[in-house]
């Protein structure tokens, strides 16, 4: 009995700050490694192929990221539901829900992968892919689609572990996969000259490794996590658990999808300003990824802790968790701002030696600062909104953040004010503060105290 407790962490009692840091640290490191994991493609391809390669990975990567965000939306919903069931002491519901989560996400990955495979040409045209980068972007996207089930499967596996309070194993698997990705990138791109397609192949193989390791851990050591399921549970998932996943998962997936779709729309305009601008857009996206993945580590930790405490009805601990998340996230934004402001050329040169691309980057610095602090304020906001499992507020965030603010401001600054690509970047950055405004109303209304996992 004692051994089981080492795999499941209870956040409904004890010190908050040390618990948050202890849980978030492996997620920080895993997120950082995952950011590096994604950036390696850009760095190696950029130095091997120049701005054409950077543009190809940027455009193709945007479309794959769109699908990844869909997976993350449902996986994050699963994590919240698991954490609330755990806080409420409903272990039997957790087991049935885990089987339903795996079954749905793997089937969903197959259906989406097939659809995007058939439409990859038209999608790249919609993205205004520069002609010089078309072939490489097409190859990159095609190969990544073959590994889509691994992306969805890993998100399901890691969501289960995080929901149960285990952040160490996802970090371990991402760490090994990141090292594998670097080695394979160097081999395929630099050694074999496979271009952007080689970078995609390295990523797919690394993602497959992460998924297999995570899934094997959950299934083979299910008794240590207090789980009990069989193969038939995955073949015939519990309809009640599927309904629970859909209820929260669809709004959270729509939130992720709409935000990423708006970013793709913005980037399609940015790509039309030439291959150099498109190339730096890829670099800017990677800087945003670093900021977002680090803040997401705190968001994930905070939402798990909030979810458990709401399940246990420990409402007095929630504001303390939010305060700790806010302080840590703003501190991270301050450090990243200092690096960007003090060492911009050195930072951009990691990706490319092209002087035209670096020159564009120098004008991006103020927008980068806005991006970093927007991510910092979104962190406690999303921790509460996601942790509470309120699907209506998640849907409101999707509409206001993605459609009204992101597209509206980008079009206003980029086209109406004639700021071109800089205006699109500025609108995107300012829209990132929308969830914080919604969070303020949601928090002071007290509606976050409603528990969503009242078992039928």
C-alpha positions as CSV (number, residue, x, y, z in Angstrom):
1,X,0.0,0.0,0.0
2,X,2.8,2.4,0.8
3,X,4.4,1.7,-2.6
4,X,1.3,2.9,-4.4
5,X,1.5,6.3,-2.8
6,X,4.9,7.0,-4.4
7,X,3.3,7.1,-7.9
8,X,0.4,9.3,-7.0
9,X,0.7,12.7,-5.4
10,X,-2.0,14.3,-3.2
11,X,-2.0,18.1,-3.4
12,X,-5.0,18.7,-1.1
13,X,-2.8,19.2,1.9
14,X,0.6,20.3,2.9
15,X,2.7,23.3,1.8
16,X,1.7,24.9,-1.5
17,X,4.8,26.6,-2.8
18,X,7.2,23.7,-2.3
19,X,4.6,21.3,-3.7
20,X,4.1,23.5,-6.7
21,X,7.8,23.9,-7.4
22,X,8.4,20.2,-6.7
23,X,5.7,19.1,-9.2
24,X,6.5,21.9,-11.7
25,X,10.3,21.5,-11.9
26,X,10.2,18.2,-13.9
27,X,7.5,19.8,-16.1
28,X,9.7,22.9,-16.5
29,X,12.6,20.7,-17.6
30,X,10.4,18.5,-19.8
31,X,8.9,21.6,-21.4
32,X,12.3,23.1,-21.9
33,X,13.6,19.9,-23.5
34,X,10.5,19.8,-25.7
35,X,11.1,23.3,-26.8
36,X,14.7,22.4,-27.6
37,X,13.3,19.2,-29.2
38,X,11.3,21.4,-31.6
39,X,14.0,24.1,-32.1
40,X,16.7,21.6,-33.2
41,X,14.8,21.1,-36.5
42,X,15.0,24.9,-37.1
43,X,18.6,25.3,-36.0
44,X,20.1,22.4,-38.0
45,X,17.9,22.9,-41.1
46,X,18.6,26.7,-40.9
47,X,22.3,26.2,-41.0
48,X,22.2,23.3,-43.5
49,X,19.7,24.9,-45.9
50,X,19.4,28.6,-45.1
51,X,16.2,30.6,-45.2
52,X,14.5,28.2,-47.6
53,X,14.8,25.4,-45.0
54,X,13.7,27.7,-42.1
55,X,10.6,28.7,-44.1
56,X,9.7,25.1,-44.9
57,X,9.9,23.9,-41.3
58,X,8.1,27.1,-40.1
59,X,5.1,26.6,-42.5
60,X,4.9,22.8,-42.3
61,X,5.4,23.0,-38.5
62,X,2.5,25.5,-38.2
63,X,0.0,22.9,-39.6
64,X,1.4,20.1,-37.5
65,X,1.2,22.3,-34.4
66,X,-2.4,22.9,-35.2
67,X,-3.1,19.2,-34.8
68,X,-0.9,19.0,-31.7
69,X,-2.9,21.7,-30.1
70,X,-6.1,19.6,-30.7
71,X,-4.5,16.7,-29.0
72,X,-3.4,18.9,-26.1
73,X,-6.9,20.3,-25.7
74,X,-8.5,16.9,-25.1
75,X,-5.4,15.7,-23.1
76,X,-5.6,18.7,-20.8
77,X,-9.3,18.1,-20.3
78,X,-8.5,14.6,-19.4
79,X,-5.8,15.7,-16.9
80,X,-8.3,18.0,-15.2
81,X,-11.0,15.4,-14.9
82,X,-8.5,12.8,-13.5
83,X,-7.2,15.3,-10.9
84,X,-10.7,16.2,-9.8
85,X,-11.7,12.5,-9.5
86,X,-8.5,11.9,-7.5
87,X,-9.3,14.8,-5.2
88,X,-12.8,13.4,-4.7
89,X,-11.5,9.9,-4.0
90,X,-13.2,8.3,-7.0
91,X,-10.5,5.9,-8.1
92,X,-12.8,3.6,-10.0
93,X,-13.9,6.4,-12.2
94,X,-10.2,7.3,-13.0
95,X,-9.6,3.8,-14.4
96,X,-12.6,3.9,-16.7
97,X,-11.8,7.4,-17.8
98,X,-8.2,6.6,-18.7
99,X,-9.3,3.8,-21.0
100,X,-11.8,6.1,-22.7
101,X,-9.2,8.9,-23.1
102,X,-6.7,6.6,-24.8
103,X,-9.3,5.0,-27.1
104,X,-10.7,8.4,-28.3
105,X,-7.4,10.2,-28.9
106,X,-5.9,7.3,-30.9
107,X,-8.9,7.0,-33.1
108,X,-9.1,10.8,-33.5
109,X,-5.4,11.0,-34.5
110,X,-6.0,8.4,-37.3
111,X,-9.0,10.3,-38.7
112,X,-7.3,13.7,-38.6
113,X,-4.0,12.3,-40.0
114,X,-5.9,10.8,-43.0
115,X,-7.8,14.1,-43.6
116,X,-4.7,16.3,-43.5
117,X,-2.7,13.9,-45.6
118,X,-5.3,14.2,-48.4
119,X,-5.5,18.0,-48.1
120,X,-1.8,18.8,-47.5
121,X,-1.3,20.5,-50.9
122,X,-4.3,22.9,-50.6
123,X,-3.4,23.6,-47.0
124,X,0.1,24.7,-47.9
125,X,-1.3,26.9,-50.6
126,X,-3.7,28.5,-48.1
127,X,-0.6,29.2,-45.9
128,X,1.0,31.2,-48.8
129,X,4.0,28.9,-48.7
130,X,6.9,30.7,-50.6
131,X,7.6,28.9,-53.9
132,X,11.2,28.4,-53.0
133,X,10.2,26.4,-49.9
134,X,7.2,24.5,-51.3
135,X,8.8,21.1,-51.9
136,X,10.6,21.0,-48.5
137,X,7.5,22.1,-46.6
138,X,5.4,19.5,-48.4
139,X,7.9,16.7,-47.4
140,X,8.2,18.0,-43.9
141,X,4.4,17.9,-43.4
142,X,3.9,14.6,-45.1
143,X,6.4,12.7,-42.9
144,X,5.1,14.4,-39.7
145,X,1.6,13.2,-40.5
146,X,2.8,9.6,-40.4
147,X,3.7,10.1,-36.7
148,X,0.5,11.9,-35.7
149,X,-0.8,9.0,-33.6
150,X,2.4,9.1,-31.6
151,X,1.8,12.8,-30.8
152,X,-1.8,12.1,-29.7
153,X,-0.8,9.0,-27.8
154,X,2.0,10.7,-25.9
155,X,-0.4,13.5,-24.9
156,X,-2.9,11.0,-23.5
157,X,-0.2,9.1,-21.6
158,X,1.4,12.2,-20.1
159,X,-2.0,13.7,-19.2
160,X,-2.8,10.6,-17.1
161,X,0.5,10.8,-15.3
162,X,0.2,14.5,-14.7
163,X,-3.4,14.2,-13.5
164,X,-2.2,11.7,-10.9
165,X,0.6,14.0,-9.8
166,X,3.5,12.2,-11.5
167,X,5.7,14.7,-13.4
168,X,9.0,12.8,-13.2
169,X,8.3,10.1,-15.8
170,X,7.2,12.5,-18.6
171,X,10.4,14.4,-18.0
172,X,12.5,11.3,-18.3
173,X,10.9,10.2,-21.5
174,X,11.1,13.6,-23.1
175,X,14.7,13.9,-22.1
176,X,15.7,10.7,-23.8
177,X,13.6,11.5,-26.9
178,X,15.2,15.0,-27.1
179,X,18.7,13.5,-27.2
180,X,17.5,11.0,-29.8
181,X,16.1,13.8,-31.9
182,X,19.3,15.8,-31.9
183,X,21.4,12.8,-32.9
184,X,18.9,11.8,-35.7
185,X,18.7,15.4,-36.9
186,X,22.4,15.6,-37.4
187,X,22.5,12.2,-39.1
188,X,19.5,12.7,-41.5
189,X,19.9,16.4,-42.3
190,X,23.7,17.0,-42.1
191,X,24.9,13.5,-42.8
192,X,22.4,12.2,-45.3
193,X,21.3,15.5,-46.8
194,X,17.6,14.7,-46.4
195,X,16.6,18.3,-45.9
196,X,13.4,19.3,-44.0
197,X,12.1,15.8,-44.5
198,X,15.0,14.4,-42.5
199,X,14.2,16.7,-39.6
200,X,10.6,15.5,-39.7
201,X,11.7,11.9,-39.7
202,X,13.9,12.5,-36.7
203,X,11.0,14.1,-34.9
204,X,8.6,11.3,-35.7
205,X,11.0,8.6,-34.4
206,X,11.6,10.6,-31.2
207,X,7.9,11.1,-30.6
208,X,7.2,7.4,-31.1
209,X,9.8,6.6,-28.5
210,X,8.1,9.0,-26.0
211,X,4.7,7.6,-26.6
212,X,5.7,3.9,-26.3
213,X,7.6,4.5,-23.1
214,X,4.8,6.5,-21.5
215,X,2.1,4.1,-22.5
216,X,4.0,1.0,-21.4
217,X,4.6,2.6,-18.0
218,X,0.9,3.4,-17.5
219,X,-0.3,0.0,-18.6
220,X,2.3,-2.3,-17.0
221,X,2.4,-0.4,-13.7
222,X,-1.2,0.5,-13.5
223,X,-1.5,-1.1,-10.0
224,X,1.1,1.3,-8.7
225,X,-1.1,4.2,-10.0
226,X,-4.2,2.7,-8.4
227,X,-5.6,1.9,-11.9
228,X,-7.5,-1.2,-12.9
229,X,-8.5,-1.8,-16.6
230,X,-8.2,-4.5,-19.3
231,X,-7.9,-4.6,-23.1
232,X,-11.7,-4.7,-23.5
233,X,-12.0,-1.3,-21.7
234,X,-10.0,0.3,-24.6
235,X,-11.9,-1.5,-27.3
236,X,-15.3,-0.7,-25.7
237,X,-14.8,2.5,-23.7
238,X,-17.3,3.5,-21.1
239,X,-19.9,5.9,-22.8
240,X,-20.3,7.8,-19.6
241,X,-16.6,8.6,-19.5
242,X,-16.6,9.5,-23.2
243,X,-19.4,11.9,-22.5
244,X,-17.4,13.4,-19.6
245,X,-14.4,13.8,-21.9
246,X,-16.5,15.4,-24.7
247,X,-18.2,17.8,-22.3
248,X,-14.9,19.4,-21.3
249,X,-12.6,18.3,-24.1
250,X,-14.5,19.8,-27.0
251,X,-14.5,23.4,-25.5
252,X,-10.8,23.0,-24.5
253,X,-9.9,21.6,-27.9
254,X,-11.8,24.3,-29.7
255,X,-10.0,26.9,-27.5
256,X,-6.6,25.4,-28.6
257,X,-7.8,25.0,-32.2
258,X,-9.2,28.4,-32.6
259,X,-6.1,30.1,-31.2
260,X,-3.8,28.1,-33.4
261,X,-6.0,28.7,-36.5
262,X,-5.9,32.4,-35.8
263,X,-2.1,32.1,-35.6
264,X,-1.9,30.2,-38.8
265,X,-4.1,32.9,-40.5
266,X,-1.8,35.6,-39.2
267,X,1.3,33.7,-40.3
268,X,-0.2,33.2,-43.8
269,X,-0.2,37.0,-44.2
270,X,3.3,37.2,-42.7
271,X,4.5,34.6,-45.2
272,X,3.3,36.7,-48.1
273,X,5.9,39.4,-47.3
274,X,8.7,37.2,-48.6
275,X,11.0,34.3,-47.6
276,X,13.1,36.3,-45.2
277,X,10.1,37.5,-43.2
278,X,8.7,33.9,-43.3
279,X,12.1,32.6,-42.1
280,X,12.1,34.9,-39.1
281,X,8.5,34.1,-38.4
282,X,9.8,30.6,-37.7
283,X,12.4,31.9,-35.3
284,X,9.8,34.1,-33.6
285,X,7.5,31.1,-33.3
286,X,10.2,29.1,-31.6
287,X,10.8,31.9,-29.0
288,X,7.1,32.0,-28.4
289,X,7.2,28.2,-28.0
290,X,9.9,28.5,-25.3
291,X,7.9,31.1,-23.4
292,X,4.6,29.2,-23.8
293,X,6.0,25.7,-22.9
294,X,7.7,27.1,-19.7
295,X,4.5,28.8,-18.7
296,X,2.5,25.7,-19.6
297,X,4.6,23.7,-17.2
298,X,3.3,26.0,-14.4
299,X,-0.2,26.1,-15.9
300,X,-0.2,22.3,-15.9
301,X,1.0,22.1,-12.3
302,X,-1.4,24.7,-11.1
303,X,-4.4,23.2,-12.9
304,X,-3.6,19.8,-11.4
305,X,-3.3,21.2,-7.9
306,X,-6.4,23.3,-8.4
307,X,-8.4,20.4,-9.8
308,X,-7.5,18.1,-6.9
309,X,-8.5,20.8,-4.3
310,X,-11.8,21.6,-6.1
311,X,-12.5,17.9,-6.2
312,X,-11.9,17.7,-2.4
313,X,-13.7,21.1,-1.9
314,X,-10.6,22.7,-0.4
315,X,-11.5,26.1,-1.8
316,X,-9.3,28.1,0.6
317,X,-6.1,26.7,-1.0
318,X,-7.0,27.8,-4.6
319,X,-6.1,31.5,-4.3
320,X,-2.7,30.6,-2.7
321,X,-2.0,28.3,-5.6
322,X,-2.9,31.0,-8.1
323,X,-0.6,33.5,-6.3
324,X,2.4,31.2,-6.4
325,X,1.9,30.4,-10.1
326,X,1.7,34.1,-10.9
327,X,4.9,35.0,-9.1
328,X,6.9,32.2,-10.7
329,X,5.6,32.9,-14.2
330,X,6.3,36.6,-14.1
331,X,9.8,35.9,-12.9
332,X,10.4,33.6,-15.9
333,X,9.2,36.3,-18.2
334,X,11.6,38.8,-16.7
335,X,14.6,36.5,-17.2
336,X,13.6,35.8,-20.9
337,X,13.1,39.5,-21.5
338,X,16.6,40.2,-20.2
339,X,18.1,37.7,-22.5
340,X,16.2,38.9,-25.6
341,X,17.0,42.6,-24.9
342,X,20.7,42.1,-24.0
343,X,21.7,39.4,-26.5
344,X,19.4,39.6,-29.5
345,X,21.9,39.1,-32.3
346,X,23.5,36.2,-30.5
347,X,20.1,34.6,-29.9
348,X,18.9,35.0,-33.5
349,X,22.3,33.8,-34.8
350,X,21.7,30.4,-33.1
351,X,19.1,29.8,-35.9
352,X,20.6,31.5,-38.9
353,X,23.6,33.5,-40.2
354,X,21.5,35.4,-42.8
355,X,21.9,39.1,-42.1
356,X,18.5,40.0,-43.6
357,X,16.7,37.6,-41.3
358,X,18.6,38.9,-38.3
359,X,17.9,42.5,-39.2
360,X,14.1,41.7,-39.2
361,X,14.6,40.1,-35.8
362,X,16.0,43.3,-34.3
363,X,12.8,45.1,-35.0
364,X,10.8,42.3,-33.3
365,X,12.4,42.8,-29.8
366,X,9.6,44.9,-28.2
367,X,7.0,42.5,-29.5
368,X,8.9,39.6,-28.1
369,X,8.8,41.3,-24.6
370,X,5.0,41.7,-24.9
371,X,4.8,38.0,-25.9
372,X,6.7,36.9,-22.8
373,X,4.7,38.8,-20.3
374,X,1.4,37.9,-22.0
375,X,2.4,34.2,-21.5
376,X,3.2,35.0,-17.9
377,X,-0.3,36.4,-17.1
378,X,-2.0,33.7,-19.1
379,X,-0.4,31.1,-16.8
380,X,-2.4,31.6,-13.6
381,X,-5.4,32.5,-15.7
382,X,-5.4,29.1,-17.5
383,X,-4.5,27.3,-14.3
384,X,-7.8,28.4,-12.7
385,X,-10.0,28.2,-15.9
386,X,-8.7,24.7,-16.8
387,X,-8.4,23.4,-13.3
388,X,-12.0,24.3,-12.6
389,X,-13.1,22.5,-15.7
390,X,-15.6,25.3,-16.6
391,X,-16.2,24.6,-20.3
392,X,-18.3,27.7,-20.9
393,X,-15.4,30.0,-19.8
394,X,-13.0,28.0,-21.9
395,X,-15.2,28.5,-24.9
396,X,-15.5,32.2,-24.2
397,X,-11.7,32.4,-24.1
398,X,-11.6,30.7,-27.5
399,X,-14.0,33.2,-29.1
400,X,-12.5,36.3,-27.6
401,X,-8.8,35.4,-27.7
402,X,-8.7,33.8,-31.1
403,X,-11.4,35.3,-33.2
404,X,-12.3,38.7,-31.8
405,X,-8.9,39.9,-30.5
406,X,-6.2,38.0,-32.3
407,X,-7.6,38.3,-35.8
408,X,-9.2,41.7,-35.2
409,X,-6.0,43.3,-33.8
410,X,-3.7,41.6,-36.4
411,X,-5.9,42.9,-39.3
412,X,-6.2,46.3,-37.6
413,X,-2.4,46.9,-37.2
414,X,-1.2,44.9,-40.1
415,X,-3.6,46.1,-42.8
416,X,-5.6,49.1,-41.6
417,X,-2.6,50.8,-40.0
418,X,-0.2,49.6,-42.8
419,X,2.3,48.1,-40.3
420,X,2.7,45.0,-42.5
421,X,4.2,42.0,-40.8
422,X,5.1,44.0,-37.7
423,X,1.4,44.9,-37.2
424,X,0.4,41.2,-37.5
425,X,3.0,40.3,-34.8
426,X,1.8,43.2,-32.6
427,X,-1.8,42.2,-32.8
428,X,-0.9,38.6,-32.0
429,X,1.0,39.7,-28.9
430,X,-1.6,42.0,-27.5
431,X,-4.4,39.3,-28.0
432,X,-2.4,37.1,-25.6
433,X,-3.6,39.2,-22.6
434,X,-7.3,38.4,-23.2
435,X,-7.4,35.3,-20.9
436,X,-6.1,37.4,-18.0
437,X,-9.0,39.8,-18.3
438,X,-11.5,36.9,-18.4
439,X,-9.7,35.3,-15.5
440,X,-10.3,38.4,-13.3
441,X,-14.0,38.4,-13.9
442,X,-14.2,34.6,-13.4
443,X,-12.1,34.6,-10.2
444,X,-14.1,37.4,-8.4
445,X,-17.4,35.9,-9.5
446,X,-16.6,32.8,-7.4
447,X,-18.0,30.4,-10.1
448,X,-14.8,28.5,-10.2
449,X,-15.9,26.7,-7.0
450,X,-18.3,24.4,-9.0
451,X,-17.1,20.8,-9.3
452,X,-17.5,19.3,-12.7
453,X,-17.0,15.6,-11.9
454,X,-20.1,14.8,-10.0
455,X,-20.3,11.1,-10.9
456,X,-23.5,9.9,-12.5
